[in-house]
């Protein structure tokens, strides 16, 4: 089977969007990899049974803007891989993580 590639975007805060995505995906599938690209985007690799793909897509549409998808008409339990790329509108590209001073 071919892999599925979805592209989405969010106008909300990056942290709340990622938390919402984790919750939604956990209902239908498993996240097997996640890569952050500064504060601009996140790539999520999802493994899912083919019969749950349409439900996952509909649930994601309620949380992020997402490109159109041609629905599958399948009842198969066969595993598929979805690559979801989500861009954050509030991202600046200059993510800095401050290290707190450690007394000592």
N, C-alpha and C positions, 0 to 999 in steps of 0.2 A: 504494500500500500504506500501511496505517496504521503509525505509529510504535509502538514497544514501550516500555513503562515498567516497570522493575523496581525494587523497593525492597529493600535489604538492610541488615544491621547486623553489627557486629563487636565482640567483647569483647576483641580483641587490640589491641596498640599500633597507632596510626594509621600510622606509617611502615612497619612490616612488612606491614600489611594492604594499603596502597597498592602496595607493591612486589610483593606476591603477585598483586594484581589486574592489574597491568601485565603480569606474566609469563603469567598465564592468558589474558588477552585477546589478547596477541600471537600465541598459537598459532592462534587462530581468526578474528581480526578486526583492525581498526585503531582506535586511540583518536584521535578527531579534536578533542576538547575535554575539558578537565578544569578544574573550578572547586572550590576549597577554601572552605569556610565555617567560618572559624576552625578550631578543632580538633574541631568537632562533626560535620561531614559533608563528603562529597565528591560532586560530580555529575560523572559521566563520560559523554561522548557517544561511542558506538561505531558504526562502520559495518561491516556484516558481510553476507556472502552468506547468503541465506535458508536454504540447506541446512546451514549450520553453527550455526544458532541453538540447536538442542537440545543439541548437544555443548558449546557455550559455557555454557549454563545448568547442565548437569550438572557441569562443571568448577568453576564458581563456587560451587555448593552445597558442594563439598568445602572451600572456603576461608572462606566467610561464610554467615551465616544469610540466606536470601533468600525473598521471597514466592513463592507458588506460581505456576506458569506452565502454560498449556495448550499442550502440545507441538504443533508444526507437523508436518505430514506433507508435506514439500516437498523436491524435489530441484533446485529452481530456483537459478540463480546470480544472481538479481536482488538488488541491494543493498537492505538494510534499515537503519534507524537504531534503535538501542536507547539509551534514556536510563536510566542506572543511578545511583541515589542510595543511598549507603551512609552510615549513621550510626555514630558511634563511641561505645560505651558509656562509655569512659573520658574523653570530652571534657568540658571545663569551660566552654567558651564564652569563655574569657579567654586566647586565644592571644597570647602576646607573643614577639616575636623580638628578642633583644638584639643591639645593634650593638656589635661589639668596638671598643675604643679603638684609634685609629690613631695610631701615633707620628708626631710631626712637628712 
